[in-house]
Amino acid sequence: MPNQLLPEKICITCKLSFKWRKKWRNNWNNVLYCSERCKRNKKLH
């Protein structure tokens, strides 16, 4: 799939957009963070 057509979300910690990744294909609806770092730092923001 071309990169422009991939779904996007906004990270709830850093507020940056991130695109769908193959590793999230079974879990995309539950993904909230763009990275493990944002997931660990969720309490700081």
Buried (B, 14 or more C-beta within 10 A) or exposed (E): EEEEEEEEBEBEBBEEEBEBEEEBEEEEEEBEBBEEEBBEEEEEE
